[in-house]
């Protein structure tokens, strides 16, 4: 199961032009709740932006939730791990469990998850905080990640794995995110 002390969240490409082609309220809300929970629990978050000059920046609702010291990595590779220095930066956090969400499930999320698994990380895909423009491609992306060794999960499972029980000091604060 996930452990707060060993987790890091990757938010992949929740950008203006990509979100515009989706059911944006759902994806933005779920990603926002994941980031809020990570902030409450002291879990580091890294965000990426695929070619922001053309696709825009992280949507304001999510960007406003990112802690001021959050790394936002501009990328042109589909896998975040192909960006120079990123793997070293990730390893510097000394976290083995990477919780990943984002857009497009079958491209950037999939390729990043596959390379994370290949690099020895435990990868937890937040299925209900991922999206693709096409439902078939979304499904294929999720299935490919699972076949490659990623664990497929959802927002509530992840939040409650982090908490482990109602006696956690941040339980009510995190629980309020999903009420």
C-alpha positions in Angstrom: 0.0 0.0 0.0 1.0 3.6 -0.3 2.9 5.2 2.4 2.9 9.0 3.0 6.6 9.0 3.8 7.5 7.2 0.6 5.1 8.9 -1.9 5.5 11.6 -4.5 2.8 12.9 -6.9 3.4 13.6 -10.6 0.8 15.8 -12.3 1.3 15.3 -16.1 0.2 18.1 -18.5 -3.0 19.5 -17.0 -2.8 22.3 -19.5 -5.3 24.8 -20.9 -5.5 23.5 -24.5 -5.4 19.8 -23.5 -8.1 20.2 -20.8 -10.3 22.2 -23.3 -10.9 19.0 -25.3 -12.1 17.0 -22.3 -14.8 16.9 -19.6 -12.6 19.5 -17.9 -14.6 19.9 -14.7 -14.1 16.2 -13.8 -10.4 15.9 -14.5 -9.5 19.4 -13.0 -11.5 18.7 -9.9 -10.0 15.3 -9.2 -6.4 16.4 -9.9 -7.1 19.4 -7.6 -8.2 17.2 -4.8 -5.1 14.9 -5.2 -2.8 18.0 -5.0 -4.8 19.4 -2.0 -4.4 16.0 -0.2 -0.7 15.9 -1.0 -0.3 19.4 0.4 -2.2 18.6 3.6 -0.1 15.4 4.1 3.3 17.0 3.1 3.7 14.8 0.0 5.9 16.4 -2.7 4.3 17.2 -6.0 6.0 17.7 -9.4 4.0 19.0 -12.4 4.9 18.9 -16.1 3.8 21.0 -19.0 4.1 19.6 -22.6 5.3 22.4 -24.9 3.6 25.2 -23.0 4.2 27.7 -25.7 1.7 25.9 -27.9 -0.5 24.1 -25.3 -0.7 26.7 -22.6 0.3 26.3 -18.9 -1.2 24.3 -16.1 -4.9 25.3 -15.7 -5.3 28.1 -13.1 -7.5 25.9 -10.8 -4.7 23.3 -10.4 -1.8 25.8 -10.6 -3.2 27.7 -7.7 -3.1 24.6 -5.6 0.5 23.8 -6.2 2.8 24.8 -3.4 5.1 27.7 -4.2 8.2 25.4 -4.3 6.6 22.9 -6.7 8.8 22.1 -9.6 7.0 22.6 -13.0 9.0 20.9 -15.7 8.6 22.1 -19.3 8.9 19.1 -21.7 8.8 18.2 -25.3 9.4 14.5 -24.7 6.2 12.5 -24.0 7.9 10.7 -21.1 8.9 13.1 -18.3 11.9 10.8 -17.7 13.4 11.7 -21.1 13.8 15.3 -20.0 17.5 16.1 -19.1 18.1 15.8 -15.4 14.6 14.8 -14.4 15.4 11.3 -13.2 18.2 12.6 -11.0 15.8 15.3 -9.6 13.2 12.7 -8.9 15.6 10.3 -7.2 16.8 13.2 -5.0 13.4 13.1 -3.2 14.2 9.6 -2.2 10.6 8.4 -2.7 9.9 5.0 -4.3 6.1 5.3 -4.7 5.1 7.6 -7.6 1.4 8.6 -7.8 0.7 9.7 -11.3 -2.2 11.5 -13.0 -2.7 13.6 -16.1 -3.4 14.0 -19.8 -3.1 12.2 -22.3 -3.4 8.8 -20.6 -2.2 6.8 -23.6 0.7 9.1 -24.4 2.4 11.1 -21.8 1.0 9.4 -18.7 1.6 6.0 -20.2 5.2 6.6 -21.4 6.2 8.3 -18.1 4.6 5.4 -16.1 6.4 2.8 -18.2 9.8 4.4 -17.8 9.2 4.9 -14.0 8.5 1.2 -13.7 11.6 0.4 -15.7 13.6 2.7 -13.4 12.5 0.7 -10.3 9.7 2.9 -9.0 6.3 1.6 -7.8 3.8 3.5 -9.9 0.2 4.1 -8.9 -2.0 5.5 -11.6 -5.0 7.6 -10.5 -7.4 6.3 -13.1 -10.1 8.8 -12.3 -7.6 11.7 -12.5 -6.4 10.8 -16.0 -7.9 11.5 -19.3 -7.6 11.1 -23.1 -9.7 12.7 -25.8 -10.7 9.3 -27.0 -12.3 6.7 -24.6 -10.8 3.8 -26.5 -7.3 5.3 -26.2 -7.8 6.0 -22.5 -8.8 2.4 -21.9 -5.8 1.1 -23.9 -3.4 3.4 -22.0 -4.7 2.2 -18.6 -4.4 -1.5 -19.8 -0.9 -0.9 -21.1 0.2 0.7 -17.8 -1.2 -2.2 -15.8 0.4 -4.8 -18.1 3.8 -3.0 -17.6 3.5 -3.3 -13.8 1.8 0.0 -12.8 -0.9 -0.3 -10.1 -4.2 1.1 -11.3 -6.1 2.9 -8.5 -8.5 5.8 -7.9 -8.5 9.0 -5.9 -10.4 7.8 -2.9 -8.3 4.5 -2.6 -5.1 6.6 -2.7 -6.3 9.1 -0.1 -7.4 6.5 2.3 -4.3 4.4 1.8 -2.2 7.5 2.8 -4.4 8.0 5.9 -4.5 4.3 6.9 -7.3 5.1 9.5 -9.6 7.6 11.0 -7.2 8.4 13.8 -4.7 10.0 11.4 -4.3 13.7 12.6 -5.2 15.0 9.1 -8.1 12.6 8.5 -11.0 15.1 8.7 -9.1 17.6 6.5 -8.5 15.0 3.8 -11.9 13.4 4.1 -13.5 16.9 3.5 -11.9 16.9 0.1 -14.2 14.1 -1.1 -17.4 15.0 0.7 
